[in-house]
């Protein structure tokens, strides 16, 4: 827990590693709240597991011009916000 701009804020972050054969992928999840009671570890863990497992078996595609659609967290990360 921390005080940011006069408000109490807390966060819990979970990183998951998924493996299939020789391949492994990682994913992370996050929960934020104003008190420890508001932090949802299970939500953060579920998100981390989903993000790690959905990458198993992913293949690179040939270079091409195409439309890309990103989930909100990935889009924010790409835009560095």
Secondary structure as GFF3:
##gff-version 3
##sequence-region A 1 81
A	DSSP	beta_strand	2	4	.	.	.	ID=ss1
A	DSSP	beta_strand	7	20	.	.	.	ID=ss2
A	DSSP	beta_strand	23	33	.	.	.	ID=ss3
A	DSSP	three_ten_helix	36	38	.	.	.	ID=ss4
A	DSSP	alpha_helix	41	53	.	.	.	ID=ss5
A	DSSP	alpha_helix	72	78	.	.	.	ID=ss6
###
